[in-house]
Amino acid sequence: MREIRIGQTTNSDVYIDGARLVGRIKEFKLDKVAYERVTHEALGMVGKVKLPARAMSEIDAKISFSWLETEVMLRTALPNRAITFQFEKFVDIFDQSGLVVDAGYRIITTTTLLFAEEAMDAFKNGDKDPVGREHECSVIRYVVKSTETGQFIREYAPFENINRVDGQDVWPAY
C-alpha cells in the first residue's frame, strides 16, 4: 500500500504577458467550467435526462489586485484588449517525515482575459491597500498544465475552436 501523502497549494507566481507580478494580486477566482445541457424527454422514457451539449457555458473570472502600477491600470481599463495571465501554483507534498522535495510540482494555469468591469475599493487615510481594485473578466483562452506529468489537463479556446482534456478533443469529429 502506498504511504499517506498530503498535497497542498501554498503559493503562486503570477505573470502578466510574461512579466512577473510580485505582491500585486490578492485573489484570482475562476468560475466553473461547464457545458450547456440539453433536456431530453421522449415517449416510453420513465424520466427526463440532461445531457451535455457540445457548447460550453461562458467562463467568467474575477481578479482582486492589492495595488496596480499605472501601466497595468491602463491595460485593464480597456475592455477590447486581451491580457494573458499565468499562474504557477506550487503544490507541496508532505508525508510523515515532512516535505518531500522531489515530489513537489506546479500547476500552471494560463488565462487570456477581456476585462469587463472594475470596482475601486473604498479607501481611507493610512489604508494599506490604497489602490486595490477588483475586476470582472471574460475568459477567452484557458490552459491548465501539470509539471508533475507534463500533461495538459485542460485546453479551452473558443476563438480557435479548441476544447481538449489530456490533449484529446472532448468531442469526436464525425
N, C-alpha and C positions, 0 to 999 in steps of 0.2 A: 504494500500500500504506500502511496506517495505521502510524504510528510506534509503537515499542515503549513501552508504559506498564506500570507496576507499581503495583498497589493493595495496601495493607496496612492492617489494623486496628491502630491504635496506642493507643487508649484507649476508655473507655466511661463515659458519665454513667449513674448509676443513680438511679432514683426508686422510692419505696415509697408507693403510693396518692397519687402526685403530689408528695410531698416529696422533695427531692434528698438523697441519701446520698453524702457525700464521704469517701473513705478508710476505708470500713467493710467492703466486700466484697472478699475476696481472689480468689474464683473463683465463677463460675456455670457449671454444666455441665448441659446438656440432653441426655437420652438421644435416641436416634434416633427419628424419626417413621417409623412402619412400619405397613403394612397386614397384617392377618391374611391367611394364604394357605390356599387350598384345593387339595389334590392331586386332579387329575383323571386317571382311568385308565379306558379303555374298550376293548372288543374292536376289533381292527383297528388300534389305535394302536401304533407301534413303541416308544413310551416314555410315561412319565408326565410331566405338566406341572403346575407350581404356578402357580395363577392368583390374582391379588389379590381378596380379598373386599371387600365394602363397609365392613366394620367395621375400625377401626384398632386397633392394639395400644395399651395404655396408655402414656402418656408420663411418665417419671419425671424428676426434676431433683435436683440437689444444689447447695446454696449453702454456701460457706465464708465465714464472717464473720471479719474481723480483730478487731472488737470491736463490742459492741452496747450501746446505752443500755437502761435498764430498760424503757422504754416498748416498744421493739421486741422485747426478750426476752419480755415478757408476751404480745405478739401472736403471736409464732412458737411459743409454748408451747401454743397452743390448736389441737388437731387438727381442729376442726369449724368454723373460721372462715377463709375465703379471704382472701388478701392479694395485691394486684396489684403486680407489679414491672415497671418499664420500663427497658430497657437501650438506650441510644443509642450505638451503636458508630460511631466516626469512621473513615471509610475515606479515607486519604490517597493521592493518586495522584502518582506520580513519573514523569518522563521524563528524557531525557539532560541537560536543563538544571536539574533539581531538582524541587521541589514544584510541582505545577500546582494553584494555589489554587482556580481556578474549576471544576476537575474533581472536587474532593473532595465527598463526600456522607456521609450517615448511614444505617445500617441500624437501624431501630427495632424492637425485639422486646419485645412486651408479653405477660407471662405472669401468669395468675392461678393461685395455688398453694394447696394444702392441705398443711400441714406434718405429716409422719407420724412422723419420728424426729429426735432431736437427740443429738449427742455432744459432750460437753465435752472440749476439748483437755486434755492433761496440762499442768501448769504448774509453774514453779519460780520461786524468788526472782529478781527482776530480769528476768523474761521480758518481751519487748517486746509480746507478744500475750496479756495475762493473761486475757482473757475471750473468746478466739476460740471459735467454735462451728461445727460442721458439721451441716447439716440435710438430711434426705431429704424430698422433696416429691412430691406428685402434681400434674400439670398438668391443670387443668380448663378453661383457655382459653389459646390461643396464637395470637398475631398477629404477622406479620413484614411490615414495610413498608420500601420503599426511598425515600429522599428524592431520589435521582438521577432517578427517573422518576415518582415519586408513586404507584407501583403497590403494591398489597397482594400480596405474594409468596405468603403462606400464611395462611389463617384456619382455626382448628380450635377448635370449642366443642361438645363432646358434649351438654351440657345444652340447647343451643339447636339441636342437630342441624345444625351448620354444618361443612362440610369443603370449603373452596374453595382454588383456586390461581389467581392472577391475577384474582381477583374472580369467577371462574366456579365453579359447583358441579363437583366432581370426577366425581360420578356423575349420570347423567341421571335425571329423574323420568319414569316411564312412565305 
